[in-house]
Amino acid sequence: MASDSTLPLFDESPDSGHVSAFREAFEAWLGDQRGSGLLRREGSVSVYEDMWEAFATWCLGQSPAVTLSTLELADLQAFQAARFGRKTSDLSLTPRYALRLMRLIDRVLRHHASRTDTMANSAAADWIAANPEIRYADAAHADPLPDYLSVSEARQLIAFLSTARPRPGKSRNAQMPLTWQEVRNRASVALQLGAGLTPGDVRALTLDSPVSQGGRVRERPWKLQVPGNGNSPPRETPVAPWAAELLQHWLSVRAEAGIAGPFLFPSTRTGKQWQKPSQYECAKRVLEEAGADSREGGSFRLRHTFALRQLRRGTAPEQIAGWLGIEPAKMKRYERVLPGVIDVV
């Protein structure tokens, strides 16, 4: 039988009746969702169409074909095991995608049963119930726990970073000379650990960002004014004293080197903005030189350590969220870690 070109989602083989049943069930559900205003974004519609097509194609490709009425839990187990549908790098369905897919199947099946006055097929709901790792995939506590530096790792890193600045009682000439780029790299990593900055924050900081006025030590920055971006609004965040000392030293080095431009951490003497690949590699190199595990650059481990340190000090989660530039609800992932943290820097 020739396929009907007016049906974009499915072939009319092997059984046009089964194909029509899958298509009609989905389109009826979709029509009701649109009519009630629950589904308006065409991007979401396209995703659901792709999901349903993948599911229907697999069902109709079995021998005998799996239909809306004969679908069982074992079929869905086989469907998931076949890794059919959207795939991650390891060729498996992501938990959140699998959950979204199974919920779609369940909703279409229940809508179909209501529309045809038949008993609802609960296979998809049973599958979700039988797979708790999928059932809670979109829950807040399913987010991966933040990785952070241990006490020894943090102390080791701080000690290494701090060697970039003059020590009391020692002249600068007595220290191992560092290039301005090396001082920049260490100071920028220091702010990721000591002020909770993201790599993007580091690259966006300007010479107006450090705030020294009102601090306890003259001319030493004690907080940063972080520019807003597409992910977070402008904000202020405090700087740990050890990181502030290194930042103050960097400002002196920057001025002595005659570096131009408005950016606090430029990539060149002419003031060109630091780009993501270069900044990533520089941060990774600093961590490796410090003897720390870089773990993809380690940047967010530093930020997470800052957040946990503030929680351990008793700072309100809402305040820390403001310093990090995130929604207060996202602090729950840190609070889940905290009971198991004996101490953090």
Wavefront OBJ file of the C-alpha trace (Angstrom):
o trace
v 0.000 0.000 0.000
v 1.366 3.405 -0.930
v 1.967 5.835 1.883
v -0.251 8.861 2.293
v 1.879 12.004 1.827
v -0.561 14.004 3.930
v 0.561 12.122 7.033
v 3.983 13.594 7.868
v 4.669 11.662 11.019
v 4.299 8.051 9.963
v 4.509 5.606 7.103
v 1.345 3.696 6.253
v 3.156 0.400 6.748
v 3.002 -2.251 8.023
v -0.659 -1.809 8.991
v -2.437 1.394 8.038
v -5.081 0.830 10.698
v -2.519 0.735 13.508
v -0.682 3.724 12.039
v -3.918 5.704 11.928
v -4.742 4.764 15.510
v -1.393 6.080 16.788
v -1.681 9.228 14.713
v -5.280 9.955 15.612
v -4.710 9.401 19.320
v -1.819 11.834 19.346
v -3.540 14.461 17.204
v -6.690 14.327 19.323
v -4.663 14.843 22.493
v -2.656 17.624 20.861
v -5.810 19.355 19.656
v -7.269 19.385 23.154
v -4.002 20.683 24.627
v -3.934 23.533 22.145
v -7.610 24.287 22.552
v -7.309 24.558 26.321
v -4.225 26.779 26.049
v -1.981 24.260 27.823
v 0.324 23.868 24.852
v 1.102 27.003 22.872
v 4.786 26.889 22.016
v 5.474 25.366 18.619
v 8.896 24.269 19.832
v 7.244 22.069 22.469
v 4.788 20.713 19.925
v 7.668 19.717 17.673
v 9.417 17.906 20.542
v 6.239 15.993 21.411
v 5.718 15.071 17.768
v 9.248 13.683 17.570
v 8.764 11.732 20.797
v 5.490 10.211 19.737
v 6.806 9.361 16.269
v 9.796 7.537 17.767
v 7.524 5.604 20.125
v 4.948 4.734 17.447
v 7.605 3.692 14.935
v 9.150 1.310 17.449
v 5.760 -0.174 18.409
v 4.714 -0.758 14.808
v 8.092 -2.236 13.986
v 7.672 -5.112 16.448
v 6.405 -8.524 15.424
v 3.592 -8.697 16.141
v 3.053 -4.931 16.201
v 2.421 -3.325 19.580
v -0.840 -1.387 19.539
v -2.427 1.164 21.853
v -4.528 -1.535 23.465
v -1.893 -4.292 23.673
v 0.949 -2.097 24.988
v 2.343 -3.576 28.215
v 4.982 -2.670 30.790
v 7.360 -5.210 29.246
v 7.044 -3.449 25.887
v 8.064 -0.132 27.401
v 10.976 -1.808 29.178
v 12.108 -3.198 25.823
v 11.569 0.182 24.162
v 13.756 1.925 26.732
v 16.367 -0.821 26.600
v 16.541 -0.420 22.830
v 17.632 3.194 23.415
v 15.100 4.281 20.844
v 14.532 8.007 20.622
v 16.682 10.964 21.579
v 20.162 9.820 22.596
v 22.946 11.210 24.734
v 26.635 10.753 24.015
v 26.535 7.250 25.508
v 23.522 6.327 23.353
v 21.097 6.151 26.271
v 17.942 8.095 27.019
v 18.566 10.818 29.585
v 16.405 10.367 32.713
v 14.537 13.637 32.208
v 13.877 12.900 28.553
v 12.697 9.382 29.386
v 10.353 10.770 32.048
v 8.952 13.378 29.685
v 8.430 10.727 27.014
v 6.667 8.299 29.324
v 4.444 11.033 30.687
v 3.489 11.949 27.136
v 2.622 8.324 26.357
v 0.540 8.068 29.530
v -1.354 11.279 28.812
v -2.118 10.322 25.217
v -3.262 6.851 26.280
v -5.538 8.245 28.988
v -6.936 10.868 26.635
v -7.550 8.164 24.019
v -9.388 6.004 26.576
v -11.580 8.912 27.654
v -12.368 9.838 24.057
v -13.204 6.276 23.020
v -14.897 5.322 26.297
v -12.497 2.416 26.886
v -10.377 1.338 29.832
v -7.195 3.397 30.134
v -3.925 1.606 29.426
v -1.707 2.199 32.475
v 1.481 0.715 31.025
v 3.345 4.043 30.918
v 2.289 4.967 34.444
v 3.371 1.528 35.623
v 6.732 1.976 33.909
v 7.321 5.305 35.662
v 6.396 3.770 39.016
v 8.775 0.871 38.397
v 11.716 3.161 37.658
v 12.280 5.510 40.627
v 15.522 6.867 39.145
v 13.371 8.163 36.279
v 10.319 9.083 38.367
v 12.284 11.707 40.311
v 14.397 12.900 37.397
v 12.817 16.356 37.326
v 12.646 16.820 41.095
v 14.866 19.466 42.658
v 16.774 16.864 44.648
v 17.584 14.950 41.443
v 20.053 17.639 40.410
v 23.636 16.446 40.794
v 25.206 17.495 44.065
v 27.772 20.281 43.729
v 31.395 19.220 43.866
v 33.642 21.253 46.158
v 37.190 21.477 47.463
v 38.150 19.608 50.599
v 39.794 21.556 53.403
v 43.260 20.382 52.402
v 42.646 21.102 48.723
v 41.416 24.607 49.486
v 44.329 25.397 51.783
v 46.809 24.101 49.246
v 45.271 26.184 46.474
v 45.094 29.360 48.571
v 48.726 28.957 49.604
v 49.778 28.558 45.987
v 47.725 31.520 44.747
v 48.978 33.755 47.530
v 52.640 33.287 46.558
v 51.932 35.620 43.649
v 51.817 38.637 45.967
v 54.585 40.147 48.158
v 54.779 38.684 51.637
v 55.267 40.834 54.743
v 58.951 41.289 55.523
v 60.082 40.182 52.078
v 60.913 42.412 49.146
v 59.339 41.786 45.779
v 62.810 41.241 44.335
v 63.354 38.279 46.684
v 60.391 36.418 45.213
v 60.224 34.313 42.098
v 59.340 36.794 39.352
v 55.978 36.248 37.673
v 54.731 37.694 34.421
v 51.700 39.947 34.534
v 49.723 37.157 32.857
v 50.636 34.734 35.645
v 49.547 37.205 38.315
v 46.318 37.807 36.381
v 45.631 34.090 36.165
v 46.113 33.506 39.884
v 44.100 36.571 40.891
v 41.206 35.536 38.643
v 41.142 32.011 40.086
v 41.285 33.547 43.568
v 38.071 35.454 42.867
v 36.323 32.305 41.711
v 37.097 30.685 45.076
v 37.077 33.779 47.254
v 34.077 35.587 45.748
v 32.013 32.830 44.118
v 32.436 34.069 40.558
v 31.744 32.104 37.389
v 34.266 32.145 34.521
v 31.928 34.494 32.663
v 31.871 36.854 35.647
v 35.676 36.922 35.677
v 35.833 37.912 32.020
v 33.163 40.598 32.430
v 34.656 42.417 35.434
v 35.856 45.968 34.818
v 38.162 48.308 36.681
v 35.051 49.761 38.309
v 34.099 46.371 39.773
v 36.399 46.287 42.849
v 35.054 48.364 45.752
v 37.609 49.558 48.304
v 35.731 52.408 49.950
v 34.197 51.439 53.274
v 36.429 48.430 53.774
v 38.433 47.575 56.878
v 41.826 47.899 55.187
v 42.687 51.008 53.235
v 42.750 50.546 49.443
v 42.047 46.827 49.733
v 38.918 45.757 47.798
v 36.346 44.071 49.990
v 33.531 43.486 47.523
v 32.900 43.350 43.776
v 30.237 44.897 41.611
v 29.557 42.152 39.065
v 27.984 43.214 35.740
v 24.751 41.517 34.742
v 24.445 39.145 31.814
v 21.792 37.046 30.151
v 21.760 34.611 33.064
v 21.831 36.896 36.102
v 21.265 40.572 36.995
v 23.989 42.961 38.226
v 24.991 42.109 41.769
v 27.522 42.632 44.532
v 29.503 39.892 46.220
v 32.015 40.001 49.094
v 35.656 39.020 48.605
v 37.530 36.850 51.099
v 40.442 38.805 52.677
v 43.151 36.556 51.202
v 41.639 36.939 47.720
v 41.259 40.687 48.229
v 44.977 40.982 49.013
v 45.819 39.180 45.782
v 43.370 41.351 43.844
v 44.972 44.486 45.289
v 48.388 43.213 44.178
v 47.051 42.483 40.703
v 45.745 46.033 40.389
v 49.246 47.324 41.178
v 50.843 44.951 38.671
v 48.279 45.907 36.059
v 48.977 49.606 36.533
v 52.774 49.144 36.485
v 52.551 47.111 33.277
v 50.609 49.929 31.617
v 47.787 47.659 30.563
v 45.026 49.546 28.765
v 41.276 49.051 28.510
v 38.356 48.825 30.939
v 38.487 45.095 31.746
v 39.871 44.013 35.095
v 41.421 40.888 33.573
v 42.211 41.630 29.911
v 43.912 39.167 27.615
v 46.465 41.624 26.167
v 48.303 44.781 27.144
v 46.045 46.676 24.769
v 43.039 45.727 26.893
v 41.360 43.147 24.690
v 38.702 41.176 26.549
v 39.695 37.739 27.794
v 37.995 35.057 25.734
v 36.471 31.874 27.112
v 38.923 29.287 25.655
v 41.985 31.199 26.845
v 40.574 31.890 30.306
v 39.573 28.244 30.675
v 43.049 27.019 29.797
v 44.691 29.554 32.117
v 42.503 28.527 35.067
v 43.183 24.866 34.353
v 46.922 25.512 34.265
v 46.837 27.349 37.597
v 45.036 24.441 39.268
v 47.456 21.928 37.813
v 50.438 23.991 38.964
v 48.875 24.122 42.432
v 48.704 20.338 42.458
v 44.916 20.315 42.367
v 42.694 18.140 40.220
v 41.550 20.525 37.483
v 38.395 18.531 36.620
v 37.401 20.376 33.479
v 39.055 23.548 34.712
v 37.656 23.292 38.229
v 35.951 26.666 38.030
v 32.593 25.659 39.407
v 34.130 23.578 42.192
v 35.609 26.862 43.430
v 32.267 28.655 43.263
v 30.515 25.782 45.048
v 33.146 25.867 47.795
v 32.465 29.585 48.282
v 28.727 28.929 48.633
v 29.226 26.117 51.144
v 31.678 28.221 53.151
v 29.092 30.961 53.485
v 26.403 28.492 54.559
v 28.749 27.058 57.187
v 29.262 30.570 58.526
v 25.515 30.887 59.036
v 24.813 33.294 56.189
v 21.193 33.212 55.033
v 20.717 31.170 51.827
v 18.831 34.070 50.249
v 21.814 36.353 50.803
v 24.225 33.851 49.301
v 21.939 33.387 46.298
v 22.103 37.141 45.749
v 25.894 37.057 45.846
v 25.968 34.153 43.386
v 23.363 35.690 41.097
v 21.022 32.683 41.261
v 17.439 32.051 42.359
v 17.109 31.312 46.103
v 15.485 27.952 45.314
v 18.745 26.767 43.780
v 20.420 26.958 47.186
v 18.627 23.728 48.135
v 21.315 21.699 46.375
v 23.948 23.227 48.669
v 21.829 22.664 51.741
v 21.594 18.981 50.793
v 25.385 18.757 50.809
v 25.971 20.733 53.995
v 25.122 18.061 56.595
v 27.921 15.899 55.221
v 30.493 18.663 55.110
v 32.656 18.763 58.219
v 34.358 21.944 57.179
v 35.009 23.938 54.055
v 37.281 26.856 53.401
l 1 2 3 4 5 6 7 8 9 10 11 12 13 14 15 16 17 18 19 20 21 22 23 24 25 26 27 28 29 30 31 32 33 34 35 36 37 38 39 40 41 42 43 44 45 46 47 48 49 50 51 52 53 54 55 56 57 58 59 60 61 62 63 64 65 66 67 68 69 70 71 72 73 74 75 76 77 78 79 80 81 82 83 84 85 86 87 88 89 90 91 92 93 94 95 96 97 98 99 100 101 102 103 104 105 106 107 108 109 110 111 112 113 114 115 116 117 118 119 120 121 122 123 124 125 126 127 128 129 130 131 132 133 134 135 136 137 138 139 140 141 142 143 144 145 146 147 148 149 150 151 152 153 154 155 156 157 158 159 160 161 162 163 164 165 166 167 168 169 170 171 172 173 174 175 176 177 178 179 180 181 182 183 184 185 186 187 188 189 190 191 192 193 194 195 196 197 198 199 200 201 202 203 204 205 206 207 208 209 210 211 212 213 214 215 216 217 218 219 220 221 222 223 224 225 226 227 228 229 230 231 232 233 234 235 236 237 238 239 240 241 242 243 244 245 246 247 248 249 250 251 252 253 254 255 256 257 258 259 260 261 262 263 264 265 266 267 268 269 270 271 272 273 274 275 276 277 278 279 280 281 282 283 284 285 286 287 288 289 290 291 292 293 294 295 296 297 298 299 300 301 302 303 304 305 306 307 308 309 310 311 312 313 314 315 316 317 318 319 320 321 322 323 324 325 326 327 328 329 330 331 332 333 334 335 336 337 338 339 340 341 342 343 344 345
